[in-house]
Amino acid sequence: MIVSLEGPNTSGAYEGIANFRGSAVTEPSVSSEASDREGNDAFPITMAEARDDAARAHPDFLDADASAFSQTQSFIPRKLDIVEASRGDASLSLLNEIRYSPKLTTAGQPSEEQLHAVADAGFQRVIFLAFNDHQDALTNEDRIVRTAGLSFLHIPVAWDAPTLNDFDNFAAVMLTSEKTLVHCEVNFRASVFGFLYQVIYRGTPQEEAFSLLTSIWIPNETWEAYIISVLADKGIEYSGLR
């Protein structure tokens, strides 16, 4: 059953009263009926009202002539704020931002204000893959992130010598299902780690993930070799960037 109500069209709550009417017959007879929405908000409805049409339609069912039910139910279903409902799809306007999936976004260094926006957008975790001494590094980023209510993990990855262990440490954390922002200085390291994670652990076709990766840069010789070595370590053949 669908109940339509007039109410606020942006946010807030709808108030209404629904009158449930009907009948139910079974063998043995039904004494009560429960209304349930996805396992929540269940309430009993007494079955004992006269229902001659049900008795005529189902003469072989016990108590079919008293199978009707009706109940008035007050309710206040909440309507999500438009911003809240759509925030998972909105761009965060981060440097070189790539949204690999609803739970994985990679980007360059965010500002303090942007990190608070990340928290407001429903993210639960920030993973930082560069070093604290890069020119745009945010002082006390770990404290800022945690104050905003997110968890923070720092995996410093050497620009000219990324290791298999770097990615394995990253993937071990990512396998816990949380909405995550992964960032470095300009989203070069982070975009590669995002690409590898999507391909290896989420089954994303390489071509699809490549199209996102290469929208911001073409990995240099070091990082293309790194992609090849990580994929090979996981038993996946490299299909080529170019």
N, C-alpha and C positions, 0 to 999 in steps of 0.2 A: 504494500500500500504506500502511496506517495501523498504526503500532505504538503500543500503549498500555502505559504502564509505571506502576507504583506509585512514588510518590516524594513529596518535600515539597510541601505544598499551598499554600504562600505564596510561597516564593522559593527560590533555590538552583539545583541541577542534578540532573537525572535521569541515572543511569548504567544502561546496558543493553547487551545483546548481541543482535543480530538475525541470523537465519539466512535468507538469501535463497535461494529455490529456484524453478526454473521451467525453461522451455525457449523457444527462439526459432528460427524457421526463416525463411529468405529466399533469394533467388536473386541473387548467388551465396551460398554458405554463410557463416554467421556464425562468426567466430573469437573475438570477445569482445563483451561488452556493458558499457555504462557506465551506472551509476546516478547520476542528477543531480537535485538539488533546487534549482530556480530558478537554475541556473548555478553552484551552489556544491556543495562536498563530493562531487565526482565521483570514482569509483574504478572501476578495470577489474574485470570478472568474466570469468574464463576459461571458454570454451565448448568442452567436449570430452567431456562425460560421456554415458554411454549413456542413450538414451531411446527404448525400443521403441515406446511408445504414440505418440510424435510421428512415428516412422517409418511406422507404420501409418496415421496420420491424414494424413500428407503424403508419400506415396510418390514424388512427382515432384520433391521438393526434395533437392538434394545435401546429403549428410551429415546428413539429418534424424535418423538413428539415433544421432547423437552431438551432439545439439543441446541437451542439458540443461546447466544451470549451478547451482551452489550456492556460497555464500560466507558465512562468518561475519564479521560486522562489529561491532566494539565502538564505542560512541559515547557522548557525554555532551552531549545537547542541553540548553540552558539554558532555564529557565523564568523569564520576567520577573517581577520583584517586582510584587505586586498594585498597590502605589502607583505604580510606574513605568508599568505598563500602562495605568492609568486616569487618570494625571495630566493628560492632555491635555483631559479632559472636566470636570475639577474646577474649581469656582469658586475664584478667588483671594481672595475676600472684600475686594475693593478698593472704594473709594468710587464709588458709581453705576456699577458695572462693567457693561459690555455686551460680550458675546461675539458679534461679527458673523460670525465664521467660525473654523475651527480655527487659522487663522494670524493672526487680527486680533482683539484685545481692546482696548477703550478704557475709560478710567477717570479718576477724579480723582487728586489727588496721592497717590502711595504713600509709605509710610515706608521707612526704610532696611531694616528687617526684611522688609517686603513686597517690596522689590526683590530681596532674596536669595531669597525664595520664588518670585518670578517666574523667576529664573534656574533654580532647582531644578525648576520646572515645564516646562522645556524651551524657554523663550523665548530668542531670539537677539538681540533688538534692542529698544531703548526709544527712542521719539520723544516729545519734550517740546514742547508747542505753546503754553505760556504764557510769562510773563516770570519771571525769577529773583527778582523782588522782591514776588511775591504773598505774602499773609500766612502761608500754610502751605508755602511753598517749602522744599525740602530743601537745606541747605547742602552744596556739593560733590557734587551728585547725579551729575554726569558721572563723577567719580572713583569714586563708590560703584558705579555701574553697570558701569564698565569693570573694576573690581576683581572684580566678581561674574562676569566673563567674557562680558558682553554688549556689543554696540556701542551707541553713544549718539549721537543726533542732536537738536539743538535748533533748532526753527523757531519763533521768537517771533511769535505772531499777535496783533495788536492787537484787543482785545475789541470795540471800537466801529468798527473799520475793517479787517476782513479783506480780503485782496486775492486776485485770481485767481492771482497769482504764488505766494502762500503755498501754495495747494492744488497747483499744478503742481510745486513743489519737493517737497512731501510725496509726491505720486503717483510722481514719478520714483524716489524711494527705495523706496517700497512695491512697485514693479514687480519689484524683486529679491526672490525668494521666500525670506523668512525669517519665522519666527514672531515677531510684533511686539506689544508693548504700546505703545499711543499714549495719552498722558495730558496733561491740563492741570491746572487748579486743581480743578474739580468735575465734569469730563467734559462740559462744554457745547461748547467748541471741538472737543475730540477726538471727541465723538459725531457731530458734523456732518461732520467730515472722514472718519470711518469710514463714515458713511452714503453720502457722495458717492463714496468709493472703491469701495464694494461695488456701487453702482448703475452707475457709469460703467465700471469696469474688470473687474468680476466678474459683471455681468449680473443682479444680484439685483433682483427686482421692487421698485419703489418702495414698494409697500404693505407688503411684508415688512420692508424696511429701516426704514420709518417706524415700524412697530410696536415695533421695538427702540429707535429714537431717542426716541420719545415716551413710552417707559416711564420715562424719568428727567426729561424736560423738554419743554416746547413752545417751540421757537425763537421769539425775539422778532422784531420787525419787521426789525431789522438782519440777523439771521441767516437769516430766511426769504428776504429779498431776496438774501442771499449764495448760498443754495442755488439759487435761481432763476437767478442770473447764471452760476454755475459750470456748471450743467446746460445752460444755453443755449449757453455757450461750447463745450461738447462736443457740441452738436447734439441734446440730449435735452429733450423737453418735460416740464415740471414738472406733476405730477399733483395737487399740493396737499396740505398737511398736515392741513387740517381738512375 
